[in-house]
Amino acid sequence: MRYYKMQYLSHYHSPLGAITLASDGEHLIGLWFDGQEHFASTITAAKEEHNLAIFHETQRWLDQYFAGQCPDFTPKLKVMGTEFRKLVCDIMLAIPYGSTTTYKDIAQQVAAKLGRNSMSAQAVGGAVGHNPISIIIPCHRVIGTNGSLTGYAGGLDRKVQLLQLERNNILIH
């Protein structure tokens, strides 16, 4: 029998729909729009609703964000997944508020960090799409090389709204 540590859930009501938060008790390990693709993908243990400090901190971050402000802190995060996915998430965390980057640019950064000549933008796309901590790890800021808004697990309409909330002036293709 395999023993798993308890995981905790909380909920947040955003202007773009209900959001579920997950924690291991100390770190935020998940943030998803309810019903999105890969919803609750990092929930691997027994879970219960609980009122934790990390949830209060995350809710404060989300309040600032949805008020149109760039939050001045990041909640304590723990990305669960492969080393490749963790690397892609680290790169996404560095995308500035109100800016975008491309899957190709992230692939080039991953290749450089891994000492490779190249990396598949499609592989990066898979990692971006499985981002377990939406919004805070800003996968919505990743676009196609031609400026197209390719994919978003929370739905393309939400991706557009998040970019507009950040006053991003990219042309919507």
PLY file of the C-alpha trace (Angstrom):
ply
format ascii 1.0
element vertex 173
property float x
property float y
property float z
element edge 172
property int vertex1
property int vertex2
end_header
0.00 0.00 0.00
1.33 3.41 -0.98
1.00 6.26 1.51
0.32 9.77 0.23
0.45 12.94 2.23
-2.87 14.77 2.57
-3.61 17.49 0.01
-5.92 20.43 0.54
-8.37 22.32 -1.63
-9.89 25.77 -1.59
-11.98 27.78 -4.02
-11.82 31.28 -5.45
-14.51 33.11 -7.40
-12.85 35.13 -10.16
-14.46 37.41 -12.74
-13.63 34.70 -15.30
-15.19 31.81 -13.40
-14.65 29.55 -10.43
-11.08 28.53 -9.61
-9.92 25.57 -7.53
-6.69 25.87 -5.52
-4.65 22.91 -4.25
-1.91 22.73 -1.65
0.34 20.19 0.02
-0.12 22.15 3.25
2.74 24.59 2.64
2.91 25.28 -1.09
0.41 26.01 -3.81
0.53 22.94 -6.09
-2.47 23.64 -8.29
-4.66 26.43 -9.60
-7.26 25.64 -12.27
-10.39 27.14 -13.70
-13.08 24.65 -12.78
-13.62 22.21 -15.63
-10.56 23.19 -17.66
-8.39 20.63 -19.41
-6.08 18.74 -17.04
-8.20 19.94 -14.09
-6.77 18.80 -10.74
-3.93 16.94 -12.45
-1.60 17.27 -9.45
-4.10 15.94 -6.93
-2.67 12.52 -6.13
-3.58 12.04 -2.49
-6.52 12.11 -0.16
-7.89 15.63 -0.17
-9.99 17.83 2.04
-11.24 21.40 2.04
-9.11 23.43 4.41
-8.39 27.03 5.31
-4.60 27.44 4.95
-2.28 30.43 4.99
-1.09 29.57 1.45
-4.69 29.85 0.24
-5.10 33.28 1.87
-1.84 34.39 0.24
-2.92 33.05 -3.16
-6.35 34.67 -2.86
-4.65 37.99 -2.07
-2.46 37.54 -5.18
-5.56 36.77 -7.29
-7.44 39.78 -5.84
-4.59 42.07 -6.92
-4.31 40.41 -10.31
-8.03 40.58 -11.12
-8.07 44.22 -9.96
-5.73 44.89 -12.91
-2.58 45.20 -10.83
0.70 43.35 -11.19
1.01 41.49 -7.86
4.22 42.40 -6.03
4.79 38.91 -4.61
4.43 35.27 -5.63
2.86 32.70 -3.34
5.07 29.77 -2.34
4.78 27.40 -5.32
5.72 23.77 -5.83
5.47 22.53 -9.40
4.77 18.84 -9.57
5.68 16.98 -12.72
8.67 16.00 -14.81
11.91 17.97 -14.70
11.15 19.16 -18.24
7.76 20.54 -17.19
9.30 22.18 -14.14
11.92 23.86 -16.36
9.23 25.17 -18.72
7.27 26.49 -15.72
10.37 28.26 -14.39
10.81 29.96 -17.78
7.13 30.97 -17.86
7.43 32.49 -14.37
9.99 34.90 -15.83
7.59 36.27 -18.49
6.84 39.82 -17.33
3.30 40.96 -16.58
1.77 42.47 -19.73
4.26 40.74 -22.03
4.17 37.62 -24.16
6.65 35.12 -25.49
6.39 32.28 -27.98
6.60 28.52 -27.72
9.63 28.76 -30.01
11.37 31.24 -27.68
10.76 28.98 -24.69
12.04 25.99 -26.70
15.25 27.90 -27.42
15.67 28.74 -23.72
15.05 25.12 -22.72
17.58 23.90 -25.30
20.18 26.35 -23.98
19.59 25.29 -20.36
19.86 21.61 -21.32
22.95 22.16 -23.49
21.16 21.10 -26.66
21.18 22.61 -30.13
17.41 22.67 -30.35
14.17 21.69 -28.64
10.76 20.97 -30.09
8.27 23.82 -29.74
5.57 21.11 -29.74
7.15 19.48 -26.67
7.17 22.88 -25.01
3.52 23.32 -26.00
2.66 20.07 -24.23
4.40 21.24 -21.06
2.74 24.67 -21.24
-0.66 23.03 -21.70
-0.14 20.90 -18.59
0.85 23.86 -16.40
-0.65 22.96 -13.00
-0.68 26.52 -11.61
-2.54 28.64 -14.15
-2.40 32.44 -14.09
0.41 32.66 -11.49
2.63 30.62 -13.80
1.49 32.65 -16.80
0.93 30.11 -19.57
-1.63 32.55 -21.02
1.34 34.76 -22.01
2.68 32.11 -24.40
1.59 32.57 -28.01
2.41 31.18 -31.43
5.37 32.54 -33.41
2.97 34.29 -35.80
1.18 35.95 -32.88
-1.71 33.49 -32.83
-3.33 32.59 -29.54
-2.83 28.87 -29.79
-4.40 26.84 -27.04
-5.11 27.49 -23.40
-6.35 24.78 -21.04
-8.77 27.27 -19.51
-10.20 28.20 -22.92
-9.10 30.72 -25.54
-11.74 33.23 -24.43
-10.15 33.31 -20.96
-6.67 33.62 -22.49
-7.83 36.72 -24.37
-9.43 38.15 -21.22
-6.29 37.55 -19.13
-4.09 39.23 -21.74
-6.52 42.16 -21.95
-6.61 42.41 -18.15
-2.83 42.87 -18.26
-3.36 45.56 -20.89
-1.37 43.50 -23.36
-1.55 45.16 -26.75
-0.93 42.13 -28.93
-3.15 41.72 -31.94
-5.64 38.94 -31.36
-5.44 36.49 -34.28
0 1
1 2
2 3
3 4
4 5
5 6
6 7
7 8
8 9
9 10
10 11
11 12
12 13
13 14
14 15
15 16
16 17
17 18
18 19
19 20
20 21
21 22
22 23
23 24
24 25
25 26
26 27
27 28
28 29
29 30
30 31
31 32
32 33
33 34
34 35
35 36
36 37
37 38
38 39
39 40
40 41
41 42
42 43
43 44
44 45
45 46
46 47
47 48
48 49
49 50
50 51
51 52
52 53
53 54
54 55
55 56
56 57
57 58
58 59
59 60
60 61
61 62
62 63
63 64
64 65
65 66
66 67
67 68
68 69
69 70
70 71
71 72
72 73
73 74
74 75
75 76
76 77
77 78
78 79
79 80
80 81
81 82
82 83
83 84
84 85
85 86
86 87
87 88
88 89
89 90
90 91
91 92
92 93
93 94
94 95
95 96
96 97
97 98
98 99
99 100
100 101
101 102
102 103
103 104
104 105
105 106
106 107
107 108
108 109
109 110
110 111
111 112
112 113
113 114
114 115
115 116
116 117
117 118
118 119
119 120
120 121
121 122
122 123
123 124
124 125
125 126
126 127
127 128
128 129
129 130
130 131
131 132
132 133
133 134
134 135
135 136
136 137
137 138
138 139
139 140
140 141
141 142
142 143
143 144
144 145
145 146
146 147
147 148
148 149
149 150
150 151
151 152
152 153
153 154
154 155
155 156
156 157
157 158
158 159
159 160
160 161
161 162
162 163
163 164
164 165
165 166
166 167
167 168
168 169
169 170
170 171
171 172
